[in-house]
Amino acid sequence: MPPRDITAPSVGGVSTLDAEARIMSLTGGAGAPRKHTAAEVEVHSTPEDLWVIVHGKVYDVTTFVPRHPGGNMIWVKAGGDCTQLFDSYHPLKTQAVLDKYYIGEVQRVKGDEDKIIEYKDDMKKGKFYMDCKVAVERYFKDTKQDPRVHVEMYIKTAVILLGVVVCNYCTFFLTSSFLVSAVFAALHGMWKAEVGVSIQHDANHGAYGKNRGFLHAMQLTLDAVGASSFMWRQQHVVGHHAYTNVEGIDPDIRCAPEKDIRRVNEHQPHEGYHPFQHVYLFFAYGLLSFKSCFADDFNAWASGRIGWVKVAAFTQGESAQFWGAKAIWAAYYLALPAMYSPHSFLRLAALITITEVVTGWLLAFMFQVAHVVGDVRFFQLSEEGKVNLGWGESQLYSSADFAHGSKFWMHFSGGLNYQVAHHLFPGVCHCHYPALAPIIMKVISRLQPQDPWVTGSTELSFHGTMEPKSF
């Protein structure tokens, strides 16, 4: 869940005991804690039996599941290492809550290098991410705002969903004129993309509203337009947000060991056709929505993996939502037009293609400009499964902002033009990001006054091209 309180271990007169001291106070100074391997923790991976790893410690949070403010977000990586997710989604005071569920320590064994990925600890006073969290939580307390609530988000949600419904109807049923229908098909694609970057994006980060039922309904808006919210959380939250631009780990930048259509960083294999990828990927990205709705979700279900990410098992409810939503989407988007539209099957196929290509282009270009441009960094794990940088700092160097101050781009991109703020505070509604960016910049200026993200022409800016850089 996002920050909801200013209370932090390092400010306001609250105890500054480190994690070990807090654990000792909870256990009464008893003997050595029990050791658990990552494989043992993985067994406890359902809402009814839920263990997690945070900063090398093991917690049994099963009894907290029904009370978790973020609803199903608590088991998004059940049985796994949730360190980065815990730190980025929760207010600082939540550590004291988590400590109540402590049951032992992680015992690392050979083979854990790709299960428990470690960054340098930047959750200490004087470190960038800790100071950022303290400053942002103070902002929300001082302004008496809820990080997950913003009136503009509710208004734009109504506009977007109305746009989807109206344009879907007008594309397939309003008229027999193909040209008029094609215009509505393009608009339909735009509104579908807006569901992706705005409504479901905030909701599936747990960043939309205070009511868990409403939050879940907004998560399912992605399912309503053809893709799976469950699979999106597995890829985007578990893989991409926790390990942004880490080669071989982040599923958003994955490529095949050889002959892949694209190459997005210097660590990936080079093929003779990659110098031309800025040309052909323009067309390939148009297939993104097709691929997600018709192939990727089913491949992830069948294989149990999305790149490095091991897909969590469905609960009964999640299974029903996955298959039920696919059936409903196919019925209204494919079957009903085939039966009742005045257009021929060939024209229907063309209209669907227009819709999906526009959606694919908008999603691809707005996401690619955030992490796959010339000046961002990509990371490789050490043999021990470590990144030689603090997690918060890694988000600075792997994310690119653009168009600060633009109300249009903030709303049209779902806040992706404030990508750094989004990655540091994914549990905050994106309509708050324009206020958070200056706070983050101030922390950077104080701690690293010569950092290139603060000075010179690279100031958290758009890097000039939406196509991946060739190496």
N, C-alpha and C positions, 0 to 999 in steps of 0.2 A: 504494500500500500504506500501511497505517497506521503511526504512530510505533512504532519497535521499539528505539530507542536514544536515550539522553540526549544523545549527542555533538552539539554545535551550534556554529556558527561563533562565537557570542558568549560561550560558557561553557567551563569545563573546560580552559582553556589551549590550545584549538584555534585555529588561525589565524583572524584576523578580516579577511582580505583580502576586498574587495568583489568583485562578480561580474566586473567588468572586469579587475581584477588577476589573478584566477584564470585568466581566458581568456588573458591575455597570457602567464602562466606556462606554459600548455599549448601555446601556439603559438610559444613562444620569442621573443616580441616581433616576430614577422614583420610584414609590411606590413598595410595596411588589410584587414579581413575581407571576404569575399565577401558581396554583398547578394542576398537572395532576396525576391521578392514573395510575398504570401500565396497568389496564384494558382499560383505555381511550387511552393510547399510542398504545396498541396492535391493535386497529382498523386501524391505519395508517400503513399498512404493505405491501404495493405494491410499485413498482418503480415509480408509478404515484402519490403516496401519502405516503411519507416515513418519519416516525419519529423514532428516536432512543433515548435511555437513555445512558448517559455516566457520571459516577461519580455523580449520583443523579440529573442530569440536563437533561432537555428534549430539543431536537433539531429537527427542521423540515428541513431535508436536501433534500427535493424533487427537488428543482431547481438545486442542485449540482449533481444529478444522472448522467446526460449526460456528465458531465465533470470529473467524478471520474476516476483517472488514473488506478484504479484496476478493472474497468468495473463492472461486476455483483457481485463482492465481497461486494459492498456497501449495497446490500439488502439481504445478506446471513442470517442476523438475523433481518430483518425489523420488526419494532414495538416492539423490545425487548431491554433488557439491554445489551449493546455492550461494556461495560467498558473495560473488559479484551482484547477484540478483537481490540478495538481502540488503546489502549496503546501499544499492541505488534506488530501491523501491520503498525503503522504510525510514521513518524519522529516527533520530539518534537515540531517543529514549526507548525504542523498541528492543534494544539489546538487553535491557533489564527484564523485559517480558520473556524474551527467548531463553535467558539464563535459567528460568524456572523449569525448563524442559530438558536441561542438560543431563546426558546419560553416560558420557565418556569422551575419549579422544580417538582420533583417527590414527591407525597404524598403517603407514604407507608400506606397500610391498612392491616388488618388481611387477611392472605392467600397469601401475597406477598413473603413469606419466600422462596418459591421454584421458584420464578420468578426473584427476584433481589437478587443475591448472592454476598455478600460483603467480600472482603479481606481487610486486613490492608493496609493503603495507603503507598505504597512505591515509589510513583512518586514525591518525594521531594528530594532536594539536600541533599546529605549525606546518602540517602537510596540506598540499593543495586541496584534495577532495574533502578532507575534514573541515577545513576552513570554509570551503564553498557551501557545504551542507549547513554549517552553523549560520552563515550569512543568509542563505535562502530561507531557512526555517525562521530566522528572526524577521525577515521581510513579511512572511505570511502572518506571523503573530502580530506584528506592528500594524499591518493593514487590515487585520481581522478578516482575512479571506481564506476560503477553503481551497487548497491546491487542486482539488478534483472538480471544482464547480466554477463555471463562468457562464454568464447569461448568453454571451454570443455563441457559445457552443450549442446551446439548446435551440437557438434561432436557426443556425446554419444546418443543424440536423434536420429540422422540419423542412427547410428549403431543399436540401439534398434528396431526402426520401421522396418528397413530392416530385422532384425532377425525375427521379428514377421511374416512378409509377406513370407519370404523364408521358414521358418519352418512350417508355416501353409500349404503352397503348398506341401512341401516335405512329411509332415505327411500324407496327404490324397490322393495325386495324383501322386507322383513321381514314386512309385514302388508298386508292389504287395507283396513285401517281408515285412512281419509283423515286423520282428526284426529291419530292417532298418527304417521302419516307426516309430517304438516305440522309437528309439533313437531320431529321429526328434521330436516326440511328447514331450519327456522330455525336449529337447532344446526349443521347442515352449512354454512349461510351464515356463521355466526360463525367456524367453524374455517377456512373458506376465507379470510376476512378476516384471520385470525391468520397464515396463510401469507404474506399480502401485507404486513402491517406488521412481522412478526418475522423469519421464516426467510429468505424471498427478499430482503427489504429489506436485512438485514445482508449476505447473500451477494452481492447485485448491487452493493453498495458495496465489495466486497472485504474485508469486515469479519468473516468467519466462518472460523476455523480456519487452520491452517498448511499444510495439504495442498491443492495446487491442484486435484486430482481431486475431493476432497470439496467444496471450494468451488464448483466448477462444478456438481456434483450438486445442491447446495443452491440454486444460482441457478435450476436447471431446475424446482424445485418450483413456481414461478409458472406455467411452461408446463403443468405437470401439472394445475393447476386452471383452465386455459383461456386465460390471457393470455400474452403473449410477453415473456420476460425480456430479449430483445434490444431490443425496442421500448421497454421500460420503462427500460433503461439510457440509451437515446438521449434520451428525454424527461426523465427524472428526474435523471440524473447530468450529462449534457452540457448540458441546457437549464436545468433548475430549480436544481440545486445550484451551478452556476458563476455564475448570474446571477439570484439569488433576488429576486423581486418587481421586476425591471426591466421596465417596461412595453414591450410589443412584442417582448421577447426571451424572458422566462421563459414556457415553454409551459403551465405550470400555471395561469397567470392570464390566458391569451389569451382574447380574445373577437373576434367578427366586427366589421368596420368599422361596421356598423349592424344594428339589429334582433336583437342577440344576446339570448338568454334571460336572461343575468345581467350584472351590472356589479359589479366587485369593487374598483374604486378610482376616484379623482376624475379620472384621466386618460382614462378610457374613456367612450364616448358614452352619453348618457342617453336612455332611452325612457320613455314614459308609464307603462308597466307595471312598471318597476323598483322603485317603492316597495312593491310587493307580493311582491318576490322572496323575502323571508323566509318567505312562505307556500308559494308554488308550488315553490320549489327543494327544500323538504323532500321532496316527491314525486319531483321530477326526479332528485335525487341517488340515489334508489333504482334508477335505470336505469344507474348508472355501470358496474357490472360487466358487464351486458348489452352496453353500448356498447363497452367495452374488448375483450371476448372475441369479439364477433360483428361489430364494425365497425371500431373504431379501428386495430387491428393491421393489418388488410387495407388500410385507407385509407392508412396510413403506408407500407406496402410499395408500393402502386400509385403514390402521388404522390411518394414519396421525401422527404417533409417531415412534421414534426410542429410546426406553427406555424413559428417562426423556425428551428428546428433542421433542418439538412440531414441526413437519415438516411444513415448509413454503408452502404456496399455489403456485402451478405452475403459471408462466406467460404463455401466449399462446406459446411463443417461447420455453420455457422450456418443456412444455407438448409435443410439436412436436418433440423436440430433444430426450426426454425420450423414447417415443413410437417408433419414427422413428429409433433411434439407436438400440433399442432392435430388431426391425424387420430386419434391415440390418445385425446385428450380427447373428441372427438365420439363415438368408439366406445363408451367406457365411460359417458359422461354422458348421451348422447342415444340412441344406437342400441341398446345393451343393455337399458335400461329399456323402450324401445319394443317390444322383442321378448319380454322375459321378465317384466316387472313385472305384478303383478296389477291395477294401476290402469289405467283407461281413458286414452286419449290426452289428453282434456280435463283429467283429474286430474293426469296427468304434467306437463302444461303449467303447471298451477297450482303443483305442487310445485317445479318448476324456477324459477318466478317467485318463490316465497317465498325459496328459497335465494339467488337472485341479488339480490333487493331487500335482504335483510338484509346480504349482503356489500357491496353498493353503499352503503348507509347508513353502515355502520361505517367503511368506507374513506373516504368523503367527509367525514364529520364529524370523524374523527380527523386528516385531512390539512388540512381547512379551518380548524380551530381553531388550526393552527400558523402560518398566514400570511395568512389573510383574516379578520381581526377589526379592531375599531375603532382600536386604538392602534398597530398596526404601520405601517411606512412603505413606500411604493412609490416607485420611482425612474424618472426619465426620462434617457435618454442626451443628452449634448450633441451638437451638430452634428458634433463630431470623434469621436464614439463613446466618450465618457468618462463615468464616474460620479464625482462630486465627493466621494468618500469612500473610505476604505480598505476592502478587501474584507471583512476580519474585522469591522470596525465595522458594515458594511452587514448582516451576518448578525444582529448584535444588534438592529438596528432593524427588521428585516423578519421576525423570528421571535418567537413567543410560547410561553412555557412554561406548564404548569399542574401542579398536584398534586405538587409536589416532596415527597419523603419517602414517597410512597405506593408500596409494593411492588406492589400490585395494578395501579395505572395504569402503572407502569414496564413490567410484563410484558404487560398487556393491550394497551397502545398500542405495544408494541415500542420503548419508549424515546422515543416522540414527545412525551411530556410534558416531556422535556428537549431541546426542539427546538434551543435555542441550542448546547448541547454537541454535538448531532448534526451541525449544519451546520458548526461549526468543526472537528469531528473525525469526518467521515463514515466514515473507515476504521477506527473503533474499535467493537468490539462494544457494543451498546446497554446491556448489563448493567453496563458500567463507568460509565455516565453519572451515576448518583447520586454517585459519588466525584469526577467531573470538575467538576460544577456549582459546588461551593464554591471550587475552584481558579480557575475562570474569574471568579467573583464577586470573589475577592480581587484578581485582576489589574485588574479594572475599578475597584474601590475605590481602588487605589493610583494608577492613571493618571487616572481621572476621578471624583473623590470626589463630585461633585454630579450625576453622570449619573442620569437618571430611572430607568434600569434597576436602579440600586442603592438609591435612596432613594424613599420615598413608597409609594403604593399600587400602582404599576405594576411592582413588583419581579419581573421575569421571570415574571409571573403569568398565569393564565387570565383572559381579558378579558370573560368573562360571556356570550357568545353564540356559537353555532356557525354562525349564518347570516351571509352577507356583509353588511357595512354598506351602507346606501343613501346616496348622496351627492346 
